[in-house]
Each structure stands twice: as C-alpha cells, then as structure tokens.
Amino acid sequence: MSSEWADEPYPLLSTAPFSKDSSHAAYYVATQMALAHNGILRGLNSIYLQATHIPREDLEAIRDFLTYCQCWCESMHHHHDAEEQEFFPSIELLTEIQGIMERNKEQHRAFTPGFGLFQEYSQTCLPKDYDGRKIRSLIEAFAEPLTQHLHDEIETLRALDKYDSGRIRQAYQRFEKTLMATDNVRRTFMYERVH
C-alpha cells in the first residue's frame, strides 16, 4: 500500500447520494454520522498503515504510536457509548418502535471482543516488546464487523426519513451535546492513564 491518504485498506463512506438533500433531517443526520464514521475509519487505516513502519529501536516513537492507538480506542468508546446511552433511545422514543436500533447495538457487540484485545494490547504493550504485525493482526480480527457496522448504520439513519424531521434533528442535536459535554472527561482520563 503506497497511498499517501488513510483511505485504505478499510473503505470510507460516500455521502454523495444524500448529503445535498435538505428535504429531511434524516439525510443531514446520516451525513454527519458518515463523516464521523469516516474519521473513525481514517484513524483505523492510519494505525494499520503505520504499524509496521516504526523503527524497533525508536522506543519514544513506539510509545507515542501506542498512545495514538489508545486515543483512537477511547474515541471509539466515546462515540458508541453516546449512541447507546443517548441517541438510540431517542430514536426509539420518537419512532415509537422498540428495538428499531437493536441491529446497530448487536453490531457493536460483534466487533467488541476483537476491539477489546486491540485496546488491551495498546495499553499494556511495553515499547521494547512492540510488534507492528501484531497490531495489524489484532485490527484484522475486528475490522470486518466494525466497518460493516459503520456503513450499515448510515442506511438505518437515512431510513428515518419517514418520521418527523424536526424530532430527528433534535435527537441528533442532543447526541452532539452529549458528545461535546463528555469529550474532555475522556481525554483527561486517557491522558492521566498513559502519562
């Protein structure tokens, strides 16, 4: 792989089919979520692409890279925790369909075991024991269910266009507020844990 961009090996989402359609808030929400998911995918791709290129003797660079991996993991937790605690329940309330977001929750569970192993490695690996091939193999173990979820969730959100547009927008705005209100808490926790 010789791309200068972190848009592979795991494919990004295109927002072209719906991002310019302002007829319903579901398309705005799907666009914003797709952009957030692309940020997650670019982070994952950057880790995967760089993992085997860090000189084994550069312990400071390895330590920094492991911290980067930990921060990516924290951002994943932050995003998915806020979805399950704030956004998904809001969608269930406004659609009056219990379990409408259940498939998305199940997809969270599908990648969690492999993701947990990756997070554990990034937190416990000593720089002298670092193995870039191990990082890649850990990513490969959870990347398929993760990327499937990140793509599928956008279709779930686009399909909300049969419900009240204003209420969809309000639910997403509450979700964004939750993300913003808890972002610094997570980063402070991560910083204290790795330093």
C-alpha positions as CSV (number, residue, x, y, z in Angstrom):
1,M,0.0,0.0,0.0
2,S,1.5,3.2,-1.1
3,S,-1.3,5.7,-0.6
4,E,-0.5,9.0,1.0
5,W,-4.0,9.1,2.4
6,A,-5.5,7.0,5.2
7,D,-8.4,5.9,3.0
8,E,-7.5,2.2,2.8
9,P,-7.4,-0.7,3.5
10,Y,-10.9,-0.1,5.1
11,P,-13.2,1.8,2.7
12,L,-14.6,5.2,3.6
13,L,-18.3,6.1,3.2
14,S,-19.6,8.3,0.4
15,T,-22.1,10.9,1.4
16,A,-22.7,11.9,-2.3
17,P,-26.1,10.2,-2.6
18,F,-27.8,12.1,0.2
19,S,-25.6,14.9,1.7
20,K,-27.0,17.6,-0.6
21,D,-30.7,16.6,0.1
22,S,-32.1,19.0,2.6
23,S,-35.7,17.8,2.4
24,H,-35.4,15.8,5.6
25,A,-33.2,15.9,8.7
26,A,-32.5,12.2,8.4
27,Y,-30.2,13.0,5.5
28,Y,-28.4,15.6,7.5
29,V,-28.0,13.2,10.4
30,A,-26.8,10.4,8.0
31,T,-24.3,12.9,6.5
32,Q,-22.9,14.0,9.9
33,M,-22.7,10.4,11.1
34,A,-21.0,9.3,7.9
35,L,-18.4,12.0,8.4
36,A,-17.8,10.9,12.0
37,H,-17.5,7.3,10.8
38,N,-15.0,8.3,8.2
39,G,-12.9,9.9,10.9
40,I,-13.0,6.5,12.8
41,L,-12.1,4.7,9.6
42,R,-9.2,7.1,8.7
43,G,-7.9,6.6,12.3
44,L,-8.0,2.9,11.9
45,N,-6.4,3.0,8.5
46,S,-3.6,5.2,9.7
47,I,-2.8,2.8,12.5
48,Y,-2.9,-0.2,10.2
49,L,-0.7,1.6,7.6
50,Q,1.9,2.8,10.0
51,A,2.1,-0.1,12.4
52,T,4.9,-1.9,10.6
53,H,6.9,1.1,9.7
54,I,8.0,2.3,13.1
55,P,11.7,1.6,13.8
56,R,12.0,-1.0,16.6
57,E,14.8,0.9,18.2
58,D,12.8,4.2,18.4
59,L,11.1,3.5,21.7
60,E,9.8,7.0,22.0
61,A,8.1,6.8,18.6
62,I,6.6,3.4,19.6
63,R,5.3,4.8,22.9
64,D,3.7,7.8,21.0
65,F,2.2,5.4,18.5
66,L,0.7,3.2,21.3
67,T,-0.7,6.4,22.8
68,Y,-2.3,7.2,19.5
69,C,-3.8,3.7,19.4
70,Q,-5.2,4.2,22.9
71,C,-6.7,7.6,22.0
72,W,-8.4,6.1,18.9
73,C,-9.9,3.4,21.1
74,E,-11.2,6.0,23.6
75,S,-12.8,7.9,20.7
76,M,-14.5,4.7,19.6
77,H,-15.8,4.1,23.1
78,H,-16.9,7.7,23.4
79,H,-18.9,7.6,20.1
80,H,-20.6,4.2,20.6
81,D,-21.3,4.8,24.3
82,A,-23.1,8.1,23.5
83,E,-25.0,6.4,20.7
84,E,-26.3,3.7,23.0
85,Q,-27.0,5.9,26.0
86,E,-28.4,9.0,24.3
87,F,-29.1,8.7,20.6
88,F,-30.6,5.2,20.1
89,P,-33.1,5.6,23.0
90,S,-34.1,8.9,21.5
91,I,-34.8,7.3,18.1
92,E,-36.8,4.6,19.7
93,L,-38.9,7.2,21.5
94,L,-39.7,9.3,18.5
95,T,-40.4,6.4,16.2
96,E,-42.3,4.5,18.9
97,I,-40.7,1.3,17.7
98,Q,-39.0,-0.6,20.5
99,G,-35.7,-2.1,19.2
100,I,-35.5,-0.1,16.0
101,M,-31.8,0.4,16.7
102,E,-31.2,-3.1,18.0
103,R,-29.3,-4.3,14.9
104,N,-26.9,-1.4,15.4
105,K,-26.4,-2.4,19.1
106,E,-25.8,-6.0,18.0
107,Q,-23.2,-4.9,15.5
108,H,-21.4,-3.0,18.4
109,R,-21.3,-6.3,20.2
110,A,-19.9,-8.2,17.2
111,F,-16.7,-6.2,17.0
112,T,-16.3,-5.6,20.7
113,P,-14.2,-8.8,21.6
114,G,-11.6,-8.1,18.9
115,F,-11.6,-4.4,19.6
116,G,-11.1,-5.1,23.3
117,L,-8.0,-7.2,22.5
118,F,-6.6,-4.4,20.4
119,Q,-7.2,-1.9,23.1
120,E,-5.6,-4.1,25.7
121,Y,-2.5,-4.5,23.6
122,S,-2.2,-0.8,23.0
123,Q,-2.5,-0.2,26.8
124,T,-0.2,-2.9,28.1
125,C,2.4,-3.4,25.4
126,L,5.9,-2.2,26.5
127,P,7.7,-0.2,23.8
128,K,10.5,-2.8,23.8
129,D,8.0,-5.6,23.1
130,Y,6.1,-3.8,20.3
131,D,5.2,-5.8,17.2
132,G,3.6,-3.9,14.3
133,R,2.5,-7.2,12.7
134,K,0.6,-8.0,16.0
135,I,-1.1,-4.6,15.7
136,R,-2.2,-5.4,12.2
137,S,-3.4,-8.9,13.1
138,L,-5.4,-7.6,16.0
139,I,-7.1,-5.0,13.7
140,E,-7.8,-7.6,11.1
141,A,-9.7,-9.6,13.7
142,F,-12.3,-6.9,14.3
143,A,-12.2,-4.7,11.2
144,E,-14.8,-6.5,9.1
145,P,-17.6,-6.3,11.7
146,L,-16.6,-2.8,12.6
147,T,-16.6,-1.5,9.0
148,Q,-19.8,-3.3,8.2
149,H,-21.4,-1.6,11.2
150,L,-20.1,1.9,10.3
151,H,-21.5,1.5,6.8
152,D,-24.9,-0.1,7.8
153,E,-25.7,2.5,10.4
154,I,-25.8,5.2,7.8
155,E,-28.6,3.3,5.9
156,T,-30.5,2.9,9.2
157,L,-30.3,6.7,9.7
158,R,-31.3,7.5,6.1
159,A,-34.4,5.3,6.5
160,L,-35.6,7.6,9.3
161,D,-36.9,9.9,6.6
162,K,-40.5,8.6,7.3
163,Y,-40.5,10.1,10.7
164,D,-40.8,13.7,11.9
165,S,-37.9,15.7,10.5
166,G,-37.7,18.2,13.4
167,R,-37.7,15.5,16.1
168,I,-34.9,13.6,14.2
169,R,-32.8,16.8,14.1
170,Q,-33.5,17.4,17.9
171,A,-32.4,13.9,18.8
172,Y,-29.2,14.3,16.8
173,Q,-28.5,17.7,18.5
174,R,-28.9,16.1,21.9
175,F,-26.5,13.4,20.9
176,E,-24.0,16.0,19.7
177,K,-24.3,17.9,23.0
178,T,-23.7,14.6,24.9
179,L,-20.5,14.0,22.8
180,M,-19.2,17.5,23.4
181,A,-20.0,17.5,27.2
182,T,-18.2,14.3,27.8
183,D,-15.3,14.6,25.4
184,N,-12.9,16.4,27.7
185,V,-13.6,13.9,30.6
186,R,-12.5,11.0,28.4
187,R,-9.4,12.8,27.1
188,T,-8.3,13.8,30.6
189,F,-8.8,10.2,31.8
190,M,-6.8,8.9,28.9
191,Y,-4.0,11.4,29.4
192,E,-3.7,10.6,33.1
193,R,-3.7,6.8,32.3
194,V,-0.9,7.0,29.8
195,H,1.4,9.5,31.5
